[in-house]
Amino acid sequence: MTLPIIVAHRGNSNYFVENSFEAIFTAIHNKVEYIEIDLRQTKDGQIIISHDNSLRRIFKKKGVISSLTHKEILDLCSDGTEVLTLDYIIKLLNGKTKFFFEIKNTCNEFLVLKKLEELNCKDYIIGSFFIEKLKNIRKQNRFVNLCHMSLIPKLDLISDFKKYNIKYVSIGDSFLFTKKTHQKYVDNNIKDIVFTINSLKKCNKYIKFGVFGITTDIPFEIADHYKKLNADSLLINNLKPQKKIITKN
């Protein structure tokens, strides 16, 4: 049985603060295929790992990342609040996992690509909801893996995906994502990843579809589910009656 790859959404974010070191490290320890982390840019060009541009929800501080320098953010978080940078994560974990970097709207795609190349990042996909950012990256680098992200399927963009060699799509879970939609991507050699799948029922649905991957906040539970499915599949195969081979004397 071929099962979808597991992409840990902002790390192991159901149990730890999203995009935190604990969330990322524990997801790696569970041996998921990809860790998805969000990239934001500070006023002075440092790349911070954060989903929100605002510091309020996760950092519990007032301020906006894109309007502050890296030092100003560190000063705001001098009480010990963790502020991770792209440089830190790559230097610490390069080669230990595969990364899915989502470039947010306030983040410069050229700067991200330059940093990844300078740090010799080993295995990664760059994703974005903004296709122009992906096109810009492709013009700079012919080989990097790119993924277009959208809440609903954007089949009208398939011609752009082919032109700019965008091999992956990441699509939101909804009634609009159907088996027929999946087949359309397969027919065009595009690997589809669906987000954010946080129940085994939904997981089973997309396993039946045959999608390439699922993004989830519960990578531990999904990985355990896969182990049980593989064990059941092995048991069923072992219980199948074997054909007798009749030999003539």
Stockholm file with secondary structure:
# STOCKHOLM 1.0

chainA/1-249         MTLPIIVAHRGNSNYFVENSFEAIFTAIHNKVEYIEIDLRQTKDGQIIISHDNSLRRIFKKKGVISSLTHKEILDLCSDGTEVLTLDYIIKLLNGKTKFFFEIKNTCNEFLVLKKLEELNCKDYIIGSFFIEKLKNIRKQNRFVNLCHMSLIPKLDLISDFKKYNIKYVSIGDSFLFTKKTHQKYVDNNIKDIVFTINSLKKCNKYIKFGVFGITTDIPFEIADHYKKLNADSLLINNLKPQKKIITKN
#=GR chainA/1-249 SS CCCCEEEEETTTTTTSCTTSHHHHHHHHHTTCSEEEEEEEECTTSCEEECSCSBSHHHHCCSSBGGGSCHHHHHHHTTTSCCCCBHHHHHHHHBTTBEEEEEECTTSCHHHHHHHHHHTTCCSEEEEESCHHHHHHHHHHCSSSEEEEEESSCCGGGHHHHHHTTCCEEEEECSTTCCHHHHHHHHHTTCEEEEECCCSHHHHHHHHHHTCSEEEESCHHHHHHHHHHHHHHHHHHHHHSCCCCCCCCC
#=GC SS_cons         CCCCEEEEETTTTTTSCTTSHHHHHHHHHTTCSEEEEEEEECTTSCEEECSCSBSHHHHCCSSBGGGSCHHHHHHHTTTSCCCCBHHHHHHHHBTTBEEEEEECTTSCHHHHHHHHHHTTCCSEEEEESCHHHHHHHHHHCSSSEEEEEESSCCGGGHHHHHHTTCCEEEEECSTTCCHHHHHHHHHTTCEEEEECCCSHHHHHHHHHHTCSEEEESCHHHHHHHHHHHHHHHHHHHHHSCCCCCCCCC
//
